[in-house]
Amino acid sequence: MPRTLGSPCAASGQGGLICKSRLQDTQVVAYAPQAMAIVTLTTDFGSADVYAAAMKGVILSMAPSTVLVDITHEVPARDVVAGALTLAQAAPFFSQRGDPRGGG
């Protein structure tokens, strides 16, 4: 049973919080980051509207210390191959756990 931190949240067994909404019967799990989190964004949203900004707002509201990096929002619409190639070109420049080669 999770330890209660105060209504309506309780600590989960995995280092996060489980919160029940007062308005709906839903649960939101927010995890306390163990290290700086980097989220890269590669989308087909384009830059003519607010969709990318709205997505960033949701991410930052859930994890305020997250570093957001825009790879591109100009992938051709629904072009999975172009998105994969773009991500493959950028991925080597983001390390995992301090390894400059991107490995663990």
Secondary structure, DSSP 4 states (H G I P E B T S, - for coil): -PPEEETTEEE-TTSEEEEE-SSSS-EEEEEPPSS--EEEEE-S--SSSSHHHHHHHHHHHH-TTPEEEEEES-SPTT-HHHHHHHHHHHGGGS-BTTBTTS--
